[in-house]
């Protein structure tokens, strides 16, 4: 059995008993019922994931940034040169990227993983080299990668996720990515799995102009027409129009679920990868928290499809795991409520007594 | 000159030069322009407040919870007994309230201040006793307090804010409150200062039923008809239909502005207090950050009137400063971006070169 198969078969539905206990406890705490809104949902989810109430604090936090390049870059879908992927990998390793600043704030471990950056190997200190290939092929011309490569990249993500939990002690995983042109591949995946038109799910990525946006939509449409990716064959669809980092993020999402550790999704790359992972294992969705609502339209479409509500809404569109990292304090706060807040009984506070 | 007058005359417009420098710096950092959305606005605001770019990290954080009671409680505007204010003050002092859990997460100092809890003095260890009176009068029958009492409560907030900054070393203030029935007084203030009908700005508070909501609206309408509070006389309006904790929060907001320390607003009590403080000193608004969008309709109306966009949107309706406290990591993150992220030049990352 492959690592992918083994991981998927390990994933169990989340624990509805612990989830119910969390709701019961939330109703006994010194606050009006429901007054913490979405945070109460997150608290119940954390209990369901951990299988106990109160759930443990989801710390330490570990971020995995999967970096890869995209052959579709040749179609002019972004004004940024492809070399920026390499340069940003170096920037992340030296702690200078936005996500590094946010990771320091929550004390998160940061793993930067080359799963398929274009050009020769990077050979940078601290970089985890798990290159499956030097960037994908141009999906408008041929499949982005082979099925075997897609599976290998999925397993890179699983392996990294496992190690962050088993060796790193992580109790909350954060999905990050770096790859110039990866919002184009994301749009193709979201269109495939949500059954939506490319025009609806393709966005401006880093902020492209109208002309480039129109080109992106046409490129996604052409790739879908060429490959006709089938959402019932998630690895095949991923191989046809996805990215190596999408595959690795999907693997991380499955690894978290298998280890009963929650994973925070970032933006559209995470959302697209989550669609792949959910198609491989629907029970895994219960282990994921939507970090934020990116301004990229495909991100919102993916979250709707998955039934996840984002915690942060700040019009972010950066990637790297940055939006997910900003959601981490909210996730921790949800656990703290269940662990630390006094009950009406313990604090001697009068409940209003009408049972609502 | 009174402490209130002295404070108001100390407040300066925020520094547009430092604000411009922050935008210039944000455009040079290794991220697409505007990719951090609202967080970039917050970063620029922090620079404008501090008068330097990058701005200092807004830490340590200090929360002031002002507790008081409301004579309008007698009108049946909430199912919670008035004694819950006292009980929750004790709960906060022993660290068992939701806002305590959130404050621990960000390492915030917590000051709990009795500015007018009903009944005899509480005499609890750690409580700051600045009682102006033992709860307001019922605003449907007479003014909630005298003008002198409103000024005294405003000055309690100023004094607490000053001490948290000068003695406590706080570089970020968070406005909190506790007071059964205080969403009713908030609605009256919001209706007054925003010129809106009570029906539009009165909400369910802790979650009251339809009948109680209708009673709240009628009570607010009756109070406004009786006193005809004038937004051009903010202290007079506050005295007529406000609360002692609204006055104290307004004072804290002015103290922060005078000390050039940002203040994070919580929900509808903060919003209503901010309308009073903004009417006393329009330049103070530039020093405030809207922590979250409460589900209470008056909160959204107040923020719109002030031109502030909330950072957190989680359907919270608890008060205590809880929503504001959840926004604190976002405010700190905005400063970290300007202080810690590498520039395209320093990191050797290619900008896309089209100047957008």
Interface residues (C-beta under 8 A of the other chain):
Chain A: X29 X30 X31 X32 X33 X34 X35 X36 X37 X38 X39 X78 X79 X80 X81 X83 X84 X87 X88 X90 X91 X94 X95 X96 X97 X98 X100 X101 X102 X104 X105 X106 X206 X207 X209 X295 X311 X312 X313 X314 X315 X316 X317 X318 X322 X326 X329 X330 X332 X333 X336 X337 X339 X340 X341 X342 X346 X347 X348 X349 X350 X352 X353 X354 X356
Chain B: X29 X30 X31 X32 X33 X34 X35 X36 X37 X38 X39 X78 X79 X80 X81 X83 X84 X87 X88 X90 X91 X94 X95 X96 X97 X98 X100 X101 X102 X104 X105 X106 X206 X207 X209 X295 X311 X312 X313 X314 X315 X316 X317 X318 X322 X326 X329 X330 X332 X333 X336 X337 X339 X340 X341 X342 X346 X347 X348 X349 X350 X352 X353 X354 X356
